Amino acid sequence: MKKKILVVDDEPDIRDVLKLTLEGDDFEVYEAIDGVDGLDKVHKICPDIVILDYKMPKMNGHEVCQILKKDILLRHMPIIMLTGKGDIADKVEGINAGVDDYIVKPFEPRELLARIKMIVRRSVRDLDANPLTRLPGNVTILNELEAVIKSEQRFAVCYLDLDKFKVFNDTYGFEHGDEVIRETARIILNVVSANGNKNDFVGHIGGDDFLVLTTSVDKAEVICHEIINTFDRVAPAFYNRADSERGYIIAKNRQGIEEQFPLISISIGIVNNEFRKIFHVAEIGEIGAELKKLAKSMAGSNYVKDSRRKE
């Protein structure tokens, strides 16, 4: 789907140059002739990004930007401000108003195009990021999985899930639970960085569920092994001294009866296309859920790799 860009500028020549540059690169371009017209068009077309001139009649770019950034439904929309050469005051006011980037007129179309693509990528990533860990969320995860399937290269997807996390949350509270989630994210990122490929991907599905995508099938087990070792070494520090030394906590189960629960552990299911061809993201999810369930049926932290051959 084409990204929609709204160009707000009172100079027809600038609008023409931008329209020619951007439409030739698979963007859908809309135009507004001043600040008031720009605000009206924003609400009508809901653009993915706004290119906004600073000096315009009726309402300047600084004022438009301030209004947009105060709107809770529009504040995440990226804005690029166009300023005159050497107008430092304009740039400072624009930055203070909340613009995401600025570019000086006259501009090089290729530079502007590169900046727009960068901001669009960053915007999609930021909107999708998990607010707790800042890791990419489900939209980005889906895109990464679809891309690796289409590439037809070898890959492995590791689905990670914490065991007994709900009991920990209920006993120690959500703030401590959030810190466990953040520490788990740090562990996964550090292990993948140290043992995976440069372009390997880490995503946060939600809650205590994470995903690792690596294009080295042979490294997947090493990554999982190191994640488990590191997590098990760190996990006792999540608890108070008594629970940590005892190796379990006493809490109520779903029936309201007190019982002993082991310390948090981590279960991982490894999906790969080493012995079977995978055609759709849904297949990865189904296989991953099955493998993770098997790993969770074992005591402590474990990983299970799918080595079955598809007939």
ChimeraX commands (.cxc) that place a marker at each C-alpha (Angstrom):
marker #1 position 0.00,0.00,0.00 radius 0.5
marker #1 position 1.30,3.45,-0.94 radius 0.5
marker #1 position 2.20,5.82,1.90 radius 0.5
marker #1 position 0.21,9.07,1.85 radius 0.5
marker #1 position 2.23,12.30,2.06 radius 0.5
marker #1 position 0.70,15.74,2.51 radius 0.5
marker #1 position 2.79,18.65,1.19 radius 0.5
marker #1 position 1.82,21.97,2.81 radius 0.5
marker #1 position 3.52,24.86,1.02 radius 0.5
marker #1 position 2.30,28.13,-0.51 radius 0.5
marker #1 position 4.84,27.93,-3.37 radius 0.5
marker #1 position 3.43,26.02,-6.38 radius 0.5
marker #1 position 6.92,25.26,-7.71 radius 0.5
marker #1 position 7.96,23.55,-4.46 radius 0.5
marker #1 position 4.77,21.51,-4.43 radius 0.5
marker #1 position 5.36,20.47,-8.06 radius 0.5
marker #1 position 8.96,19.36,-7.37 radius 0.5
marker #1 position 7.90,17.37,-4.32 radius 0.5
marker #1 position 4.97,15.76,-6.13 radius 0.5
marker #1 position 7.18,14.77,-9.06 radius 0.5
marker #1 position 9.90,13.38,-6.78 radius 0.5
marker #1 position 7.66,11.44,-4.43 radius 0.5
marker #1 position 5.05,10.07,-6.82 radius 0.5
marker #1 position 7.85,8.58,-8.88 radius 0.5
marker #1 position 8.86,6.59,-5.80 radius 0.5
marker #1 position 5.55,4.96,-4.93 radius 0.5
marker #1 position 4.13,7.63,-2.62 radius 0.5
marker #1 position 0.63,9.08,-2.87 radius 0.5
marker #1 position 1.01,12.88,-2.70 radius 0.5
marker #1 position -1.61,15.41,-1.58 radius 0.5
marker #1 position -1.21,19.20,-1.57 radius 0.5
marker #1 position -2.27,22.10,0.64 radius 0.5
marker #1 position -1.61,25.76,-0.16 radius 0.5
marker #1 position -1.33,27.17,3.38 radius 0.5
marker #1 position -1.46,26.22,7.06 radius 0.5
marker #1 position -5.23,26.37,7.41 radius 0.5
marker #1 position -5.72,24.28,4.26 radius 0.5
marker #1 position -3.08,21.89,5.59 radius 0.5
marker #1 position -4.91,21.26,8.86 radius 0.5
marker #1 position -8.14,20.66,6.95 radius 0.5
marker #1 position -6.44,18.15,4.61 radius 0.5
marker #1 position -4.77,16.33,7.52 radius 0.5
marker #1 position -8.17,15.51,9.02 radius 0.5
marker #1 position -9.64,14.53,5.66 radius 0.5
marker #1 position -6.91,12.24,4.29 radius 0.5
marker #1 position -5.00,11.11,7.44 radius 0.5
marker #1 position -1.53,11.20,5.82 radius 0.5
marker #1 position 1.35,8.98,6.94 radius 0.5
marker #1 position 3.72,11.97,6.90 radius 0.5
marker #1 position 3.47,15.77,6.49 radius 0.5
marker #1 position 6.00,17.99,4.72 radius 0.5
marker #1 position 5.40,21.44,6.12 radius 0.5
marker #1 position 6.83,24.79,5.03 radius 0.5
marker #1 position 7.69,27.15,7.87 radius 0.5
marker #1 position 6.71,30.47,6.30 radius 0.5
marker #1 position 3.15,30.44,4.97 radius 0.5
marker #1 position 0.15,32.78,4.95 radius 0.5
marker #1 position -2.78,32.44,7.38 radius 0.5
marker #1 position -0.89,30.04,9.67 radius 0.5
marker #1 position 2.83,29.25,9.65 radius 0.5
marker #1 position 4.40,25.82,9.97 radius 0.5
marker #1 position 5.26,26.30,13.64 radius 0.5
marker #1 position 1.61,26.93,14.52 radius 0.5
marker #1 position 0.36,24.00,12.41 radius 0.5
marker #1 position 2.88,21.68,14.03 radius 0.5
marker #1 position 1.88,22.75,17.54 radius 0.5
marker #1 position -1.78,22.04,16.81 radius 0.5
marker #1 position -1.07,18.61,15.33 radius 0.5
marker #1 position 1.21,17.55,18.19 radius 0.5
marker #1 position -1.46,18.45,20.75 radius 0.5
marker #1 position -3.98,16.13,19.06 radius 0.5
marker #1 position -3.75,12.74,20.76 radius 0.5
marker #1 position -4.73,10.95,17.53 radius 0.5
marker #1 position -2.25,12.85,15.35 radius 0.5
marker #1 position 0.75,13.50,17.58 radius 0.5
marker #1 position 2.58,10.41,16.32 radius 0.5
marker #1 position 2.32,11.51,12.68 radius 0.5
marker #1 position 5.83,12.46,11.44 radius 0.5
marker #1 position 6.41,16.05,10.27 radius 0.5
marker #1 position 9.29,17.35,8.14 radius 0.5
marker #1 position 9.73,21.12,8.24 radius 0.5
marker #1 position 11.03,23.05,5.22 radius 0.5
marker #1 position 13.06,26.12,6.20 radius 0.5
marker #1 position 15.05,28.80,4.38 radius 0.5
marker #1 position 18.84,28.63,4.29 radius 0.5
marker #1 position 20.36,30.00,7.47 radius 0.5
marker #1 position 17.04,30.46,9.27 radius 0.5
marker #1 position 18.30,28.99,12.55 radius 0.5
marker #1 position 15.46,30.55,14.56 radius 0.5
marker #1 position 12.91,28.79,12.33 radius 0.5
marker #1 position 14.65,25.46,12.85 radius 0.5
marker #1 position 14.76,25.90,16.62 radius 0.5
marker #1 position 11.08,26.88,16.79 radius 0.5
marker #1 position 10.18,23.93,14.59 radius 0.5
marker #1 position 12.11,21.49,16.77 radius 0.5
marker #1 position 10.52,22.95,19.91 radius 0.5
marker #1 position 7.10,22.54,18.28 radius 0.5
marker #1 position 7.79,18.83,17.79 radius 0.5
marker #1 position 8.92,18.38,14.18 radius 0.5
marker #1 position 10.67,15.08,13.47 radius 0.5
marker #1 position 13.14,16.48,10.94 radius 0.5
marker #1 position 13.83,19.57,8.87 radius 0.5
marker #1 position 15.43,20.26,5.52 radius 0.5
marker #1 position 16.74,23.49,4.03 radius 0.5
marker #1 position 15.41,25.02,0.80 radius 0.5
marker #1 position 16.54,24.73,-1.92 radius 0.5
marker #1 position 16.82,21.01,-1.25 radius 0.5
marker #1 position 18.22,18.03,-3.11 radius 0.5
marker #1 position 15.23,15.80,-3.99 radius 0.5
marker #1 position 17.18,12.58,-3.40 radius 0.5
marker #1 position 18.16,13.70,0.09 radius 0.5
marker #1 position 14.57,14.57,0.94 radius 0.5
marker #1 position 13.38,11.22,-0.39 radius 0.5
marker #1 position 15.97,9.38,1.72 radius 0.5
marker #1 position 14.92,11.33,4.82 radius 0.5
marker #1 position 11.25,10.60,4.19 radius 0.5
marker #1 position 11.88,6.87,3.83 radius 0.5
marker #1 position 13.95,6.88,7.01 radius 0.5
marker #1 position 11.25,8.69,8.98 radius 0.5
marker #1 position 8.49,6.41,7.66 radius 0.5
marker #1 position 10.50,3.34,8.72 radius 0.5
marker #1 position 11.18,4.84,12.13 radius 0.5
marker #1 position 7.55,5.84,12.58 radius 0.5
marker #1 position 6.25,2.37,11.79 radius 0.5
marker #1 position 8.80,0.85,14.14 radius 0.5
marker #1 position 8.07,3.27,16.98 radius 0.5
marker #1 position 4.29,2.90,16.76 radius 0.5
marker #1 position 4.64,-0.88,16.81 radius 0.5
marker #1 position 7.27,-1.01,19.58 radius 0.5
marker #1 position 6.31,-2.60,22.87 radius 0.5
marker #1 position 6.08,0.25,25.41 radius 0.5
marker #1 position 7.80,-1.80,28.13 radius 0.5
marker #1 position 10.84,-3.14,26.25 radius 0.5
marker #1 position 10.84,-0.93,23.11 radius 0.5
marker #1 position 11.33,-4.11,21.09 radius 0.5
marker #1 position 9.42,-4.43,17.78 radius 0.5
marker #1 position 5.85,-5.66,18.19 radius 0.5
marker #1 position 3.51,-7.88,16.22 radius 0.5
marker #1 position 3.25,-5.83,13.02 radius 0.5
marker #1 position 7.02,-5.79,12.57 radius 0.5
marker #1 position 7.31,-9.43,13.63 radius 0.5
marker #1 position 4.77,-10.43,10.98 radius 0.5
marker #1 position 6.63,-8.42,8.31 radius 0.5
marker #1 position 9.97,-10.00,9.27 radius 0.5
marker #1 position 8.53,-13.52,9.11 radius 0.5
marker #1 position 6.83,-12.88,5.77 radius 0.5
marker #1 position 10.06,-11.46,4.34 radius 0.5
marker #1 position 12.18,-14.41,5.40 radius 0.5
marker #1 position 9.65,-16.89,3.99 radius 0.5
marker #1 position 9.62,-15.06,0.64 radius 0.5
marker #1 position 13.43,-14.99,0.56 radius 0.5
marker #1 position 13.45,-18.82,0.54 radius 0.5
marker #1 position 16.57,-18.88,2.69 radius 0.5
marker #1 position 17.11,-21.15,5.67 radius 0.5
marker #1 position 15.86,-19.76,8.97 radius 0.5
marker #1 position 14.89,-20.63,12.52 radius 0.5
marker #1 position 12.27,-18.92,14.68 radius 0.5
marker #1 position 12.51,-19.27,18.46 radius 0.5
marker #1 position 9.33,-18.69,20.48 radius 0.5
marker #1 position 10.18,-17.85,24.11 radius 0.5
marker #1 position 7.78,-17.85,27.05 radius 0.5
marker #1 position 8.30,-17.50,30.81 radius 0.5
marker #1 position 6.97,-20.27,33.08 radius 0.5
marker #1 position 5.21,-19.46,36.39 radius 0.5
marker #1 position 5.29,-15.74,35.56 radius 0.5
marker #1 position 1.64,-15.12,36.54 radius 0.5
marker #1 position 2.31,-16.51,40.01 radius 0.5
marker #1 position 5.35,-14.23,40.32 radius 0.5
marker #1 position 3.27,-11.23,39.22 radius 0.5
marker #1 position 0.50,-12.02,41.68 radius 0.5
marker #1 position 2.99,-12.47,44.54 radius 0.5
marker #1 position 5.51,-9.70,43.89 radius 0.5
marker #1 position 3.39,-7.17,42.01 radius 0.5
marker #1 position 3.34,-5.78,38.50 radius 0.5
marker #1 position 6.28,-3.42,38.93 radius 0.5
marker #1 position 8.58,-6.32,39.76 radius 0.5
marker #1 position 6.95,-8.31,36.97 radius 0.5
marker #1 position 7.73,-5.53,34.49 radius 0.5
marker #1 position 11.38,-5.58,35.57 radius 0.5
marker #1 position 11.49,-9.34,34.91 radius 0.5
marker #1 position 10.15,-8.68,31.40 radius 0.5
marker #1 position 12.74,-5.96,30.77 radius 0.5
marker #1 position 15.58,-8.10,32.08 radius 0.5
marker #1 position 14.43,-11.02,29.90 radius 0.5
marker #1 position 14.51,-8.70,26.89 radius 0.5
marker #1 position 18.06,-7.61,27.78 radius 0.5
marker #1 position 19.20,-11.20,28.14 radius 0.5
marker #1 position 17.73,-12.21,24.78 radius 0.5
marker #1 position 19.22,-9.20,22.98 radius 0.5
marker #1 position 22.67,-9.70,24.49 radius 0.5
marker #1 position 22.74,-13.42,23.68 radius 0.5
marker #1 position 21.55,-12.93,20.10 radius 0.5
marker #1 position 24.06,-10.12,19.60 radius 0.5
marker #1 position 26.91,-12.30,20.88 radius 0.5
marker #1 position 25.95,-15.58,19.21 radius 0.5
marker #1 position 23.71,-14.82,16.22 radius 0.5
marker #1 position 24.08,-13.16,12.86 radius 0.5
marker #1 position 24.31,-9.41,12.35 radius 0.5
marker #1 position 20.78,-9.13,10.96 radius 0.5
marker #1 position 19.04,-11.50,13.38 radius 0.5
marker #1 position 15.77,-10.15,14.76 radius 0.5
marker #1 position 14.31,-9.98,18.27 radius 0.5
marker #1 position 10.65,-9.10,18.80 radius 0.5
marker #1 position 8.28,-8.81,21.76 radius 0.5
marker #1 position 4.98,-10.55,21.02 radius 0.5
marker #1 position 3.48,-9.24,24.25 radius 0.5
marker #1 position 3.45,-9.99,27.98 radius 0.5
marker #1 position 6.14,-12.59,28.69 radius 0.5
marker #1 position 6.29,-13.86,25.08 radius 0.5
marker #1 position 9.27,-13.08,22.82 radius 0.5
marker #1 position 10.52,-14.16,19.42 radius 0.5
marker #1 position 13.96,-14.56,17.87 radius 0.5
marker #1 position 14.46,-14.94,14.12 radius 0.5
marker #1 position 17.86,-16.10,12.90 radius 0.5
marker #1 position 19.01,-16.99,9.39 radius 0.5
marker #1 position 21.51,-19.51,10.78 radius 0.5
marker #1 position 19.63,-22.68,11.65 radius 0.5
marker #1 position 22.76,-24.14,13.24 radius 0.5
marker #1 position 23.03,-21.15,15.63 radius 0.5
marker #1 position 19.47,-21.40,16.92 radius 0.5
marker #1 position 20.24,-24.08,19.51 radius 0.5
marker #1 position 23.35,-22.21,20.68 radius 0.5
marker #1 position 21.25,-19.06,21.14 radius 0.5
marker #1 position 18.56,-20.93,23.08 radius 0.5
marker #1 position 21.13,-22.73,25.24 radius 0.5
marker #1 position 22.82,-19.45,26.18 radius 0.5
marker #1 position 19.51,-17.69,26.86 radius 0.5
marker #1 position 18.48,-20.49,29.21 radius 0.5
marker #1 position 21.83,-20.54,31.02 radius 0.5
marker #1 position 21.86,-16.77,31.48 radius 0.5
marker #1 position 18.21,-16.58,32.52 radius 0.5
marker #1 position 18.52,-19.40,35.07 radius 0.5
marker #1 position 21.60,-17.73,36.54 radius 0.5
marker #1 position 19.79,-14.39,36.88 radius 0.5
marker #1 position 16.30,-15.59,37.88 radius 0.5
marker #1 position 16.96,-16.12,41.64 radius 0.5
marker #1 position 17.76,-12.39,41.96 radius 0.5
marker #1 position 14.14,-11.60,41.05 radius 0.5
marker #1 position 13.01,-12.99,44.40 radius 0.5
marker #1 position 13.53,-12.05,48.02 radius 0.5
marker #1 position 16.28,-13.87,49.87 radius 0.5
marker #1 position 14.02,-16.43,51.54 radius 0.5
marker #1 position 12.26,-17.48,48.34 radius 0.5
marker #1 position 15.52,-17.48,46.37 radius 0.5
marker #1 position 17.32,-19.73,48.87 radius 0.5
marker #1 position 14.30,-22.02,49.20 radius 0.5
marker #1 position 13.99,-22.33,45.41 radius 0.5
marker #1 position 10.23,-21.89,45.33 radius 0.5
marker #1 position 7.43,-19.60,46.48 radius 0.5
marker #1 position 4.22,-20.44,48.29 radius 0.5
marker #1 position 1.18,-19.00,46.58 radius 0.5
marker #1 position -2.44,-19.81,45.83 radius 0.5
marker #1 position -3.27,-21.77,42.69 radius 0.5
marker #1 position -6.26,-21.11,40.44 radius 0.5
marker #1 position -8.49,-22.98,42.90 radius 0.5
marker #1 position -7.37,-20.73,45.77 radius 0.5
marker #1 position -5.34,-23.46,47.45 radius 0.5
marker #1 position -1.79,-22.71,48.60 radius 0.5
marker #1 position 0.97,-24.74,46.98 radius 0.5
marker #1 position 4.66,-24.55,46.13 radius 0.5
marker #1 position 5.63,-22.98,42.81 radius 0.5
marker #1 position 9.15,-23.24,41.38 radius 0.5
marker #1 position 11.11,-20.13,40.40 radius 0.5
marker #1 position 10.49,-18.59,36.99 radius 0.5
marker #1 position 11.98,-20.54,34.12 radius 0.5
marker #1 position 11.94,-20.10,30.35 radius 0.5
marker #1 position 10.57,-22.40,27.64 radius 0.5
marker #1 position 11.50,-22.15,23.98 radius 0.5
marker #1 position 10.19,-23.76,20.82 radius 0.5
marker #1 position 12.44,-23.68,17.73 radius 0.5
marker #1 position 10.69,-23.71,14.36 radius 0.5
marker #1 position 12.87,-24.08,11.26 radius 0.5
marker #1 position 12.71,-24.95,7.57 radius 0.5
marker #1 position 15.69,-27.30,7.67 radius 0.5
marker #1 position 13.63,-30.42,6.91 radius 0.5
marker #1 position 10.34,-28.94,5.74 radius 0.5
marker #1 position 9.29,-26.05,3.53 radius 0.5
marker #1 position 7.22,-23.39,5.28 radius 0.5
marker #1 position 4.78,-21.46,3.10 radius 0.5
marker #1 position 2.95,-19.17,5.52 radius 0.5
marker #1 position 3.48,-17.27,8.77 radius 0.5
marker #1 position 0.53,-19.14,10.31 radius 0.5
marker #1 position 2.48,-22.39,9.97 radius 0.5
marker #1 position 5.33,-20.93,12.00 radius 0.5
marker #1 position 2.91,-19.86,14.73 radius 0.5
marker #1 position 1.16,-23.23,14.89 radius 0.5
marker #1 position 4.39,-25.23,15.03 radius 0.5
marker #1 position 5.91,-22.80,17.53 radius 0.5
marker #1 position 2.92,-23.07,19.89 radius 0.5
marker #1 position 3.10,-26.87,19.75 radius 0.5
marker #1 position 6.83,-26.95,20.48 radius 0.5
marker #1 position 6.60,-24.38,23.25 radius 0.5
marker #1 position 3.81,-26.37,24.90 radius 0.5
marker #1 position 6.05,-29.44,24.86 radius 0.5
marker #1 position 8.94,-27.49,26.37 radius 0.5
marker #1 position 6.65,-26.13,29.12 radius 0.5
marker #1 position 5.56,-29.66,30.04 radius 0.5
marker #1 position 9.11,-30.34,31.27 radius 0.5
marker #1 position 10.47,-29.13,34.59 radius 0.5
marker #1 position 12.66,-26.02,34.55 radius 0.5
marker #1 position 13.98,-24.17,31.52 radius 0.5
marker #1 position 14.03,-26.11,28.24 radius 0.5
marker #1 position 14.00,-25.73,24.49 radius 0.5
marker #1 position 12.52,-28.07,21.91 radius 0.5
marker #1 position 13.59,-28.02,18.26 radius 0.5
marker #1 position 11.38,-29.28,15.46 radius 0.5
marker #1 position 13.35,-31.89,13.53 radius 0.5
marker #1 position 10.41,-33.61,11.86 radius 0.5
marker #1 position 10.43,-34.05,8.12 radius 0.5
marker #1 position 7.27,-33.12,6.24 radius 0.5
marker #1 position 6.07,-36.01,4.12 radius 0.5
marker link #1:1,2 radius 0.2
marker link #1:2,3 radius 0.2
marker link #1:3,4 radius 0.2
marker link #1:4,5 radius 0.2
marker link #1:5,6 radius 0.2
marker link #1:6,7 radius 0.2
marker link #1:7,8 radius 0.2
marker link #1:8,9 radius 0.2
marker link #1:9,10 radius 0.2
marker link #1:10,11 radius 0.2
marker link #1:11,12 radius 0.2
marker link #1:12,13 radius 0.2
marker link #1:13,14 radius 0.2
marker link #1:14,15 radius 0.2
marker link #1:15,16 radius 0.2
marker link #1:16,17 radius 0.2
marker link #1:17,18 radius 0.2
marker link #1:18,19 radius 0.2
marker link #1:19,20 radius 0.2
marker link #1:20,21 radius 0.2
marker link #1:21,22 radius 0.2
marker link #1:22,23 radius 0.2
marker link #1:23,24 radius 0.2
marker link #1:24,25 radius 0.2
marker link #1:25,26 radius 0.2
marker link #1:26,27 radius 0.2
marker link #1:27,28 radius 0.2
marker link #1:28,29 radius 0.2
marker link #1:29,30 radius 0.2
marker link #1:30,31 radius 0.2
marker link #1:31,32 radius 0.2
marker link #1:32,33 radius 0.2
marker link #1:33,34 radius 0.2
marker link #1:34,35 radius 0.2
marker link #1:35,36 radius 0.2
marker link #1:36,37 radius 0.2
marker link #1:37,38 radius 0.2
marker link #1:38,39 radius 0.2
marker link #1:39,40 radius 0.2
marker link #1:40,41 radius 0.2
marker link #1:41,42 radius 0.2
marker link #1:42,43 radius 0.2
marker link #1:43,44 radius 0.2
marker link #1:44,45 radius 0.2
marker link #1:45,46 radius 0.2
marker link #1:46,47 radius 0.2
marker link #1:47,48 radius 0.2
marker link #1:48,49 radius 0.2
marker link #1:49,50 radius 0.2
marker link #1:50,51 radius 0.2
marker link #1:51,52 radius 0.2
marker link #1:52,53 radius 0.2
marker link #1:53,54 radius 0.2
marker link #1:54,55 radius 0.2
marker link #1:55,56 radius 0.2
marker link #1:56,57 radius 0.2
marker link #1:57,58 radius 0.2
marker link #1:58,59 radius 0.2
marker link #1:59,60 radius 0.2
marker link #1:60,61 radius 0.2
marker link #1:61,62 radius 0.2
marker link #1:62,63 radius 0.2
marker link #1:63,64 radius 0.2
marker link #1:64,65 radius 0.2
marker link #1:65,66 radius 0.2
marker link #1:66,67 radius 0.2
marker link #1:67,68 radius 0.2
marker link #1:68,69 radius 0.2
marker link #1:69,70 radius 0.2
marker link #1:70,71 radius 0.2
marker link #1:71,72 radius 0.2
marker link #1:72,73 radius 0.2
marker link #1:73,74 radius 0.2
marker link #1:74,75 radius 0.2
marker link #1:75,76 radius 0.2
marker link #1:76,77 radius 0.2
marker link #1:77,78 radius 0.2
marker link #1:78,79 radius 0.2
marker link #1:79,80 radius 0.2
marker link #1:80,81 radius 0.2
marker link #1:81,82 radius 0.2
marker link #1:82,83 radius 0.2
marker link #1:83,84 radius 0.2
marker link #1:84,85 radius 0.2
marker link #1:85,86 radius 0.2
marker link #1:86,87 radius 0.2
marker link #1:87,88 radius 0.2
marker link #1:88,89 radius 0.2
marker link #1:89,90 radius 0.2
marker link #1:90,91 radius 0.2
marker link #1:91,92 radius 0.2
marker link #1:92,93 radius 0.2
marker link #1:93,94 radius 0.2
marker link #1:94,95 radius 0.2
marker link #1:95,96 radius 0.2
marker link #1:96,97 radius 0.2
marker link #1:97,98 radius 0.2
marker link #1:98,99 radius 0.2
marker link #1:99,100 radius 0.2
marker link #1:100,101 radius 0.2
marker link #1:101,102 radius 0.2
marker link #1:102,103 radius 0.2
marker link #1:103,104 radius 0.2
marker link #1:104,105 radius 0.2
marker link #1:105,106 radius 0.2
marker link #1:106,107 radius 0.2
marker link #1:107,108 radius 0.2
marker link #1:108,109 radius 0.2
marker link #1:109,110 radius 0.2
marker link #1:110,111 radius 0.2
marker link #1:111,112 radius 0.2
marker link #1:112,113 radius 0.2
marker link #1:113,114 radius 0.2
marker link #1:114,115 radius 0.2
marker link #1:115,116 radius 0.2
marker link #1:116,117 radius 0.2
marker link #1:117,118 radius 0.2
marker link #1:118,119 radius 0.2
marker link #1:119,120 radius 0.2
marker link #1:120,121 radius 0.2
marker link #1:121,122 radius 0.2
marker link #1:122,123 radius 0.2
marker link #1:123,124 radius 0.2
marker link #1:124,125 radius 0.2
marker link #1:125,126 radius 0.2
marker link #1:126,127 radius 0.2
marker link #1:127,128 radius 0.2
marker link #1:128,129 radius 0.2
marker link #1:129,130 radius 0.2
marker link #1:130,131 radius 0.2
marker link #1:131,132 radius 0.2
marker link #1:132,133 radius 0.2
marker link #1:133,134 radius 0.2
marker link #1:134,135 radius 0.2
marker link #1:135,136 radius 0.2
marker link #1:136,137 radius 0.2
marker link #1:137,138 radius 0.2
marker link #1:138,139 radius 0.2
marker link #1:139,140 radius 0.2
marker link #1:140,141 radius 0.2
marker link #1:141,142 radius 0.2
marker link #1:142,143 radius 0.2
marker link #1:143,144 radius 0.2
marker link #1:144,145 radius 0.2
marker link #1:145,146 radius 0.2
marker link #1:146,147 radius 0.2
marker link #1:147,148 radius 0.2
marker link #1:148,149 radius 0.2
marker link #1:149,150 radius 0.2
marker link #1:150,151 radius 0.2
marker link #1:151,152 radius 0.2
marker link #1:152,153 radius 0.2
marker link #1:153,154 radius 0.2
marker link #1:154,155 radius 0.2
marker link #1:155,156 radius 0.2
marker link #1:156,157 radius 0.2
marker link #1:157,158 radius 0.2
marker link #1:158,159 radius 0.2
marker link #1:159,160 radius 0.2
marker link #1:160,161 radius 0.2
marker link #1:161,162 radius 0.2
marker link #1:162,163 radius 0.2
marker link #1:163,164 radius 0.2
marker link #1:164,165 radius 0.2
marker link #1:165,166 radius 0.2
marker link #1:166,167 radius 0.2
marker link #1:167,168 radius 0.2
marker link #1:168,169 radius 0.2
marker link #1:169,170 radius 0.2
marker link #1:170,171 radius 0.2
marker link #1:171,172 radius 0.2
marker link #1:172,173 radius 0.2
marker link #1:173,174 radius 0.2
marker link #1:174,175 radius 0.2
marker link #1:175,176 radius 0.2
marker link #1:176,177 radius 0.2
marker link #1:177,178 radius 0.2
marker link #1:178,179 radius 0.2
marker link #1:179,180 radius 0.2
marker link #1:180,181 radius 0.2
marker link #1:181,182 radius 0.2
marker link #1:182,183 radius 0.2
marker link #1:183,184 radius 0.2
marker link #1:184,185 radius 0.2
marker link #1:185,186 radius 0.2
marker link #1:186,187 radius 0.2
marker link #1:187,188 radius 0.2
marker link #1:188,189 radius 0.2
marker link #1:189,190 radius 0.2
marker link #1:190,191 radius 0.2
marker link #1:191,192 radius 0.2
marker link #1:192,193 radius 0.2
marker link #1:193,194 radius 0.2
marker link #1:194,195 radius 0.2
marker link #1:195,196 radius 0.2
marker link #1:196,197 radius 0.2
marker link #1:197,198 radius 0.2
marker link #1:198,199 radius 0.2
marker link #1:199,200 radius 0.2
marker link #1:200,201 radius 0.2
marker link #1:201,202 radius 0.2
marker link #1:202,203 radius 0.2
marker link #1:203,204 radius 0.2
marker link #1:204,205 radius 0.2
marker link #1:205,206 radius 0.2
marker link #1:206,207 radius 0.2
marker link #1:207,208 radius 0.2
marker link #1:208,209 radius 0.2
marker link #1:209,210 radius 0.2
marker link #1:210,211 radius 0.2
marker link #1:211,212 radius 0.2
marker link #1:212,213 radius 0.2
marker link #1:213,214 radius 0.2
marker link #1:214,215 radius 0.2
marker link #1:215,216 radius 0.2
marker link #1:216,217 radius 0.2
marker link #1:217,218 radius 0.2
marker link #1:218,219 radius 0.2
marker link #1:219,220 radius 0.2
marker link #1:220,221 radius 0.2
marker link #1:221,222 radius 0.2
marker link #1:222,223 radius 0.2
marker link #1:223,224 radius 0.2
marker link #1:224,225 radius 0.2
marker link #1:225,226 radius 0.2
marker link #1:226,227 radius 0.2
marker link #1:227,228 radius 0.2
marker link #1:228,229 radius 0.2
marker link #1:229,230 radius 0.2
marker link #1:230,231 radius 0.2
marker link #1:231,232 radius 0.2
marker link #1:232,233 radius 0.2
marker link #1:233,234 radius 0.2
marker link #1:234,235 radius 0.2
marker link #1:235,236 radius 0.2
marker link #1:236,237 radius 0.2
marker link #1:237,238 radius 0.2
marker link #1:238,239 radius 0.2
marker link #1:239,240 radius 0.2
marker link #1:240,241 radius 0.2
marker link #1:241,242 radius 0.2
marker link #1:242,243 radius 0.2
marker link #1:243,244 radius 0.2
marker link #1:244,245 radius 0.2
marker link #1:245,246 radius 0.2
marker link #1:246,247 radius 0.2
marker link #1:247,248 radius 0.2
marker link #1:248,249 radius 0.2
marker link #1:249,250 radius 0.2
marker link #1:250,251 radius 0.2
marker link #1:251,252 radius 0.2
marker link #1:252,253 radius 0.2
marker link #1:253,254 radius 0.2
marker link #1:254,255 radius 0.2
marker link #1:255,256 radius 0.2
marker link #1:256,257 radius 0.2
marker link #1:257,258 radius 0.2
marker link #1:258,259 radius 0.2
marker link #1:259,260 radius 0.2
marker link #1:260,261 radius 0.2
marker link #1:261,262 radius 0.2
marker link #1:262,263 radius 0.2
marker link #1:263,264 radius 0.2
marker link #1:264,265 radius 0.2
marker link #1:265,266 radius 0.2
marker link #1:266,267 radius 0.2
marker link #1:267,268 radius 0.2
marker link #1:268,269 radius 0.2
marker link #1:269,270 radius 0.2
marker link #1:270,271 radius 0.2
marker link #1:271,272 radius 0.2
marker link #1:272,273 radius 0.2
marker link #1:273,274 radius 0.2
marker link #1:274,275 radius 0.2
marker link #1:275,276 radius 0.2
marker link #1:276,277 radius 0.2
marker link #1:277,278 radius 0.2
marker link #1:278,279 radius 0.2
marker link #1:279,280 radius 0.2
marker link #1:280,281 radius 0.2
marker link #1:281,282 radius 0.2
marker link #1:282,283 radius 0.2
marker link #1:283,284 radius 0.2
marker link #1:284,285 radius 0.2
marker link #1:285,286 radius 0.2
marker link #1:286,287 radius 0.2
marker link #1:287,288 radius 0.2
marker link #1:288,289 radius 0.2
marker link #1:289,290 radius 0.2
marker link #1:290,291 radius 0.2
marker link #1:291,292 radius 0.2
marker link #1:292,293 radius 0.2
marker link #1:293,294 radius 0.2
marker link #1:294,295 radius 0.2
marker link #1:295,296 radius 0.2
marker link #1:296,297 radius 0.2
marker link #1:297,298 radius 0.2
marker link #1:298,299 radius 0.2
marker link #1:299,300 radius 0.2
marker link #1:300,301 radius 0.2
marker link #1:301,302 radius 0.2
marker link #1:302,303 radius 0.2
marker link #1:303,304 radius 0.2
marker link #1:304,305 radius 0.2
marker link #1:305,306 radius 0.2
marker link #1:306,307 radius 0.2
marker link #1:307,308 radius 0.2
marker link #1:308,309 radius 0.2
marker link #1:309,310 radius 0.2
marker link #1:310,311 radius 0.2
view
